[in-house]
Amino acid sequence: MKFERKDYHHNNINVYTLAYEDFDPSIYIDHLTTIEKERYFTFKHLQRKQEFVATRLLRHEVIGFEHIHYDEVGAPYINREGYISISHTKNLVGFAFSKDFKVGLDLEKIQDKITTIKHKFISEKEKLIFDTSSSTELTKIWSSKETLYKLSGQKGLNFRTQLEIDKKEEHWIGEIITLEKKESACLKIINTDNTIITFNITACE
């Protein structure tokens, strides 16, 4: 396997992932736009080049040769109808697309070391709701908060106090808390191949 694509769908949300082994990214230069080619050559490390190219290969398959722009807070967007979100973890990239509302996507490998930093992102309320001794549960919470962070469109939010997760019967609910307002969204969490995939399935409002 050099590349392996998987697709996930929930109502009008489409999520695509591309797993990859080590490959020569220079072979796929023609899948990059002119601006992307310029950016590609600024990367010094092979892993970063592979990740960048793999994301564009996936983009090329699911929406075509559409340039990915980034706004002032680093969020990706395209010049066509709909919303996108991009995420990556080791040897895996993901691309989410929604026609109807802003979407956030996060990919996280499950690793035991997350237990050593849980105090940085777990609230007192969440300690009562979740099994915070479980690496898998903690990774789901972290991934959910990363998804919320992307949806917020803001920098510098405190993961422990401003991003809150609750567990309902079928889905998890995420809340973004700022001085101006509170917003919430319903989250879909998938556990596959030792990786957590999280994305919102309702608008953040």
C-alpha positions as CSV (number, residue, x, y, z in Angstrom):
1,M,0.0,0.0,0.0
2,K,1.4,3.4,-1.0
3,F,-1.9,5.2,-0.6
4,E,-5.2,4.1,1.0
5,R,-8.3,6.3,0.9
6,K,-11.4,5.9,3.1
7,D,-14.6,7.9,3.0
8,Y,-17.0,8.8,5.8
9,H,-20.4,10.4,5.3
10,H,-23.0,11.8,7.7
11,N,-25.9,13.6,6.2
12,N,-24.3,16.4,4.1
13,I,-20.9,16.1,5.7
14,N,-18.3,14.3,3.7
15,V,-14.9,13.3,5.3
16,Y,-12.1,11.7,3.3
17,T,-8.8,10.3,4.7
18,L,-5.7,9.2,2.9
19,A,-3.2,6.9,4.6
20,Y,0.2,6.7,3.0
21,E,3.6,5.0,3.4
22,D,6.8,6.8,2.7
23,F,6.9,8.1,-0.9
24,D,8.7,10.5,-3.1
25,P,6.5,13.7,-3.1
26,S,8.3,15.2,-6.0
27,I,6.7,12.7,-8.3
28,Y,3.3,14.4,-7.7
29,I,4.3,18.0,-8.2
30,D,1.8,18.3,-11.1
31,H,-1.0,17.9,-8.6
32,L,-0.1,21.2,-7.0
33,T,-1.2,24.7,-8.0
34,T,1.5,27.2,-8.9
35,I,1.3,28.8,-5.4
36,E,1.4,25.4,-3.8
37,K,4.5,24.5,-5.7
38,E,6.2,27.6,-4.4
39,R,5.2,26.7,-0.8
40,Y,6.3,23.0,-1.3
41,F,9.9,24.1,-2.1
42,T,10.0,26.1,1.2
43,F,9.7,22.9,3.3
44,K,13.0,21.4,4.4
45,H,11.8,18.1,5.9
46,L,10.6,15.1,3.8
47,Q,7.8,14.3,6.2
48,R,6.3,17.8,5.8
49,K,6.5,17.6,2.0
50,Q,4.8,14.2,2.1
51,E,2.0,15.5,4.3
52,F,1.5,18.6,2.1
53,V,1.4,16.6,-1.1
54,A,-0.8,13.9,0.3
55,T,-3.3,16.5,1.4
56,R,-3.4,17.9,-2.2
57,L,-3.7,14.5,-3.7
58,L,-6.7,13.9,-1.6
59,R,-8.1,17.3,-2.5
60,H,-7.5,16.6,-6.1
61,E,-9.6,13.4,-5.9
62,V,-12.5,14.7,-4.0
63,I,-13.1,18.3,-5.3
64,G,-10.7,18.6,-8.2
65,F,-7.9,21.1,-9.0
66,E,-9.1,23.8,-6.5
67,H,-6.5,25.9,-4.8
68,I,-6.6,25.8,-1.0
69,H,-6.4,29.3,0.6
70,Y,-5.8,30.2,4.2
71,D,-7.4,33.1,6.1
72,E,-5.9,35.3,8.8
73,V,-6.1,32.7,11.5
74,G,-4.8,29.9,9.3
75,A,-8.1,28.2,8.5
76,P,-8.4,26.7,5.0
77,Y,-11.0,27.7,2.4
78,I,-11.7,27.4,-1.3
79,N,-13.2,29.8,-3.8
80,R,-16.4,27.8,-4.3
81,E,-19.6,27.0,-2.5
82,G,-19.1,25.1,0.7
83,Y,-16.7,24.8,3.6
84,I,-13.6,22.7,4.2
85,S,-11.4,21.6,7.0
86,I,-8.1,19.8,6.9
87,S,-6.2,17.7,9.5
88,H,-3.3,15.3,9.6
89,T,-1.5,12.9,12.0
90,K,1.3,10.5,11.3
91,N,1.0,9.1,7.8
92,L,-2.6,10.2,7.5
93,V,-4.3,13.3,6.1
94,G,-8.0,14.2,6.2
95,F,-10.3,16.5,4.3
96,A,-13.8,17.4,5.3
97,F,-16.4,19.2,3.1
98,S,-19.8,20.6,3.9
99,K,-22.1,22.5,1.6
100,D,-24.3,23.8,4.4
101,F,-22.1,25.1,7.3
102,K,-18.6,25.6,8.6
103,V,-17.0,22.2,9.4
104,G,-14.1,21.3,11.7
105,L,-12.1,18.1,11.3
106,D,-9.4,16.6,13.6
107,L,-7.4,13.4,13.3
108,E,-5.4,12.0,16.3
109,K,-3.4,8.9,16.8
110,I,-4.2,7.2,20.2
111,Q,-1.1,7.4,22.4
112,D,-0.6,6.7,26.1
113,K,1.4,9.8,26.6
114,I,-1.7,11.9,26.5
115,T,-2.4,10.9,30.1
116,T,0.6,13.0,31.2
117,I,-0.9,16.3,29.8
118,K,-4.6,15.8,30.6
119,H,-4.5,18.4,33.3
120,K,-3.9,21.0,30.6
121,F,-7.2,20.4,28.8
122,I,-9.6,18.5,31.1
123,S,-12.1,20.6,33.2
124,E,-13.4,19.7,36.6
125,K,-16.8,19.0,35.0
126,E,-15.3,16.7,32.4
127,K,-13.5,14.7,35.1
128,L,-17.0,13.7,36.4
129,I,-18.3,12.7,33.0
130,F,-15.5,10.9,31.3
131,D,-13.0,8.1,32.1
132,T,-9.9,10.3,32.2
133,S,-7.7,7.2,32.9
134,S,-8.3,6.0,29.4
135,S,-6.0,7.1,26.6
136,T,-8.7,6.5,24.1
137,E,-11.3,8.6,26.0
138,L,-8.7,11.4,26.5
139,T,-7.8,11.4,22.8
140,K,-11.5,11.7,21.9
141,I,-11.8,14.7,24.2
142,W,-8.6,16.3,22.9
143,S,-9.7,15.7,19.3
144,S,-13.2,17.1,20.0
145,K,-11.6,20.3,21.4
146,E,-9.3,20.6,18.4
147,T,-12.4,20.4,16.3
148,L,-14.1,23.1,18.3
149,Y,-11.0,25.3,18.2
150,K,-11.1,25.2,14.4
151,L,-14.8,26.0,14.4
152,S,-14.2,29.0,16.7
153,G,-12.1,30.9,14.2
154,Q,-10.2,32.4,17.1
155,K,-6.7,32.0,18.4
156,G,-5.6,31.6,22.0
157,L,-8.6,29.8,23.4
158,N,-8.0,27.9,26.7
159,F,-8.7,24.2,26.0
160,R,-9.6,23.6,29.7
161,T,-11.9,26.5,30.4
162,Q,-13.2,27.7,27.1
163,L,-13.8,24.5,25.2
164,E,-16.3,22.1,27.0
165,I,-17.3,18.6,26.1
166,D,-20.4,16.7,27.2
167,K,-21.5,13.2,26.4
168,K,-25.0,12.5,25.2
169,E,-26.7,9.2,24.2
170,E,-25.6,9.1,20.5
171,H,-23.2,12.0,20.1
172,W,-20.9,14.3,22.0
173,I,-21.7,18.0,22.4
174,G,-19.0,20.6,22.2
175,E,-19.3,24.1,23.6
176,I,-17.2,27.2,22.8
177,I,-17.2,29.7,25.7
178,T,-16.0,33.3,25.2
179,L,-16.8,36.6,26.8
180,E,-19.1,37.5,23.9
181,K,-21.1,34.3,23.5
182,K,-21.5,30.6,23.9
183,E,-21.8,28.3,20.9
184,S,-22.3,24.6,20.6
185,A,-22.2,21.8,18.0
186,C,-22.9,18.1,17.8
187,L,-19.8,16.0,17.2
188,K,-19.3,12.7,15.4
189,I,-16.4,10.6,16.7
190,I,-15.0,7.6,14.9
191,N,-12.4,5.2,16.3
192,T,-10.6,3.3,13.5
193,D,-7.1,1.9,13.1
194,N,-5.9,3.4,16.4
195,T,-7.0,6.8,15.2
196,I,-9.7,9.1,16.3
197,I,-11.6,11.1,13.6
198,T,-13.8,13.9,14.9
199,F,-16.0,16.4,13.0
200,N,-19.1,18.4,13.7
201,I,-22.4,17.2,12.2
202,T,-24.4,20.3,13.1
203,A,-23.7,24.0,12.6
204,C,-21.8,25.7,15.5
205,E,-24.4,28.2,16.9
